[in-house]
């Protein structure tokens, strides 16, 4: 199985394969133009270093395909060294954005850029297009996409699940790195590069990094190279090397020579993702949705344990185990990161560790606990039984829980369940979400002794998995507050045939409800009971309006109002209605 987002059981993208207009800007689409296209393509790169190297990937790809086009790139001067390396571009610097070191800069550097682009486009309407900007697609959350994936899909670029940041490296970077390694006595590929600097709210503490450095040294004989700024202070740990105040090119050179990377939700992690480095990214801030901003690499684990704990900082033990995992499995890391049985994607998130075993999580919220310890001696059946790490599973708040199919005789594995559903004689299936966390956990027997993984389901995972079996959500019910939630699914074909099959579905989400007119709307753009909130519904309305999907915007706005009645949701319902009426009149007048 590949990690492509085009898995059969993910909803189809809402964005059609033709030209789109976003906030009045015509967007580029690769299918509409031949190699000879010679117009202007505008790039408004996001302000961060990570945004830049992600944007470079799309720029690099389009430069290769459309050699006669003009590439006009708005960028942040802080990343000048890399921007100028992209070649064949007209660079325009927007005002420098707020910086964690200086504390200075603007919050919205793009206003002037948009005005200028608008003017220039008006004078060449058929030759000028926006190719990169922060156009948030309304269905990107449901599809679990990063910004890079969502933007490339919008303009028709298909990286087949292999999108990666792009780092323009030069020979001198490598030469610098080799000199540096010689001076410090470091060996190529046998040291860890650590990037512990970011905004204060994204930092993992100095003390924890210090413990990680010692663990790397003692357990894996790996010396740590710290890339940061003098503000971080010096480290005295055995084997440690500090490299402060380097240029971006020099950091790139050192990354290309390192064996392992550990960083935060910040620029260097995206730079590291451009190489095939085993890497671990530590998420501390709960603010951002980690799947959206993750550094795109098939060799990365993202530790997000802080999302479910009092303490925002993931524990040192979890990070150390995640680091050990990527280092020990570096030869075949892609195969070792478990695949999610619900949606088919690799589970790149780490929610915790119990001794040497990691709790992985997929973008869809499915948790996979994988026993990695090899048994020291052959185990009897009953010993294996007692070895099942059910009690090790960490508990999930909200509506993520083990599932029990109430009309089946305790299936022993997910495979059994799939086989049963495949027989085709079931028209409806009811799934009970056990909120007490005490029910059985479905496991898959992989025939590898005790290494069978154990799953803990999220609502999204359940709906995706049932869809794979050919069932769609019909209704959700809780008889009383103490009882479990019942999810009733029906055979897809039956719902299609059913007259007026639009009975409303109430889906528990965080501490309230989504009331949808149809269960199959879920995961079209509504998603992520864990990482989303009701205010995100308004975000969907905004982006639908920006794209001119006015009918859909009114529908979602109404869902948002019913989910949470607030001045904000009402205001957006009003706006959506207004656009629908005004723009419909405009179209009919033309
Ligand atoms: Zn999944």
Boltz pocket constraint, residues with backbone or C-beta under 6 A from the ligand:
constraints:
  - pocket:
      binder: B
      contacts: [[A, 340], [A, 341], [A, 342], [A, 343], [A, 344], [A, 345], [A, 362], [A, 363], [A, 364], [A, 365], [A, 366], [A, 461]]
      max_distance: 6.0
